[in-house]
């Protein structure tokens, strides 16, 4: 049996390539797809820690961030499949309708004032969202932790006191 030596630099290069491939695949898994609804780009996610970190990192480059969560006593709990409807505050014209599939939704809304409705378990929360050119806006929707058990009959609408804040 013949033995041969592999130079250390070749081993280091192979290990570096394997690490790079591993990091690239982990990073790619954390990037949710950009979607389109009514001509408005949006991205949803944040269920995993990596995905949430990625979305928070890119959020300043998006016009608005919508955050969906259950009551503060349910730390870390997020509702699934939030129905989101965005309308112009002044004309009532529907701008965007989509389903958020995670606790965070980033949108590329044009500058303006919007009324945002977010619905989970039959409970609709409404907030005003002021989007300024070059300044990301944020709105946080918080539902009581018991909204999904049992399902609520009919439709309940709640207007939250806090309006969207600029970061």
N, C-alpha and C positions, 0 to 999 in steps of 0.2 A: 504494500500500500504506500502510495506516494503522498507525502504531506507537503503543503505549501502554506505560505504566510500571506495573510491579507494585510496590506498596509493600514496603519491606524487612521489615516485620513480618509480612506475608503469606508471604513466602519463608521466614522463620524459623519460622513456625508450620507450614508444609507440611513443612519439613525435620525439625522436631521430631516431627511426627506419623509421618513415614516411619521415623525412628529408633525411636520407641516401638513401632511395628508390627513392625519388625525385631527388637527386643529381646524383645518378647512372644513372637514365633514361635520364637526361639532358646530362650527360657526354657521354653516349653511343650514343646519337643522333649526337654528334659533331664529332664522329670518322668515317671518310669515310673508305670504305673497301679497303683492299690491293688487287690489281689486278695483272695480269701477261700478258705481251705482248712479244712474241718472247723470252721467258725465262728470261725476266727482270721484277722484281717486281716494281710496281709503285702505287702511291696513289694520287688522285685528289680531289680537293674541294676548300673550302675557300670562298664560296659565302656568308655564314652567318658569323657573327663576332665570334661566338663560334668555328666554324669549322676552320676559319682562324687562330685564336689563337692557337688551337690544332696543326694545321699543322706547324705553326711557332715554336711551342715548340718542336716538334719532328724532325724538319728539320735537326738539327745538326747530327742526327743519320742516315741520308740518304746520299748517295754519292752526289746527285745533286738536286737542286731545280730549277725548271723552273717557271718563273712568267710571266703571260700574262695579259696585260692591254691595254686599249685604251689610247689615248694621255693624257698627264698630265693635260690638260684643262678639261678632263672628269673625275675628281677625283672620285675614287671609282667604275668607270665603268669597267667591265671586259667582254671580248668576251665569248660567249658560244661555246662549241664544237670546240676546237682548234685541228686541225690535226697535230700531232707531228711525225716527222720522224728523227731518230737518225742513223747516219752512222759513220763508222770509218773514220777519216780524211785521213789516209794514204792508206787504201785499198779500200775505197768506199763501203765496205760491210755494208749492212743494219743490224743494231743492234736491233732496236726497232721501231715499228710503232703502234701508239695508238691515241686515241682521249681524250684530256683533257677536263673534264666536269666542270672545275672551274678555277679560276684565278691562282691556284697553282698546280704544279705537282711535286711530290717527286719521285725520281727514285733511284734504286740500281744498277747503272751502275758500271762496273769494272773500275779500274784505266785505263786511256787512254785519247786520244785526239779525240774529236767527232765533227762532223758538225751536228748541230741541225737545222732542218727546222720546222717552225711553221706556219700554214696556217689558215687564217680566211678571209671570204668574198672574196676569190680569190686572196688575197695578201699573199705572202709567205715571211717571214723574216728568215734570216739565221744567225746563230752565231756559233763561235767555243766555245767548252766547254772542259776545261782541268780538268779532274777528277784525283785527287791524292789520294793515300791510306791514309785514316784517316783524310782527310781535305775536308769538304763539299764544293762543287762548286755551283755557282749560275749564272743563265743567265736570263735576263729580256728582254722580247719582248714587244715592244710598237707600236701599230698600230695607224694611224690617226683615229680620232673619227668618220669620215664619211665613213668608209669602207663598212658598210653594207647597206647604202642607197645612190644610188641604187646599186644593185649587180654589181660588176665589170665584164666586159666581158673578157674572156681569163684568163690567169694566169700571174700575175706580181710578180717578185721576187726582193726583196730588201735585201741587206746585210747590217746589222747594224754595225756601227763602233765599238761599245763597245763589247769586247769579254767577256766571262764569267769570273767572278772574284771569287777568293777564299775568304771565310769569315773567 
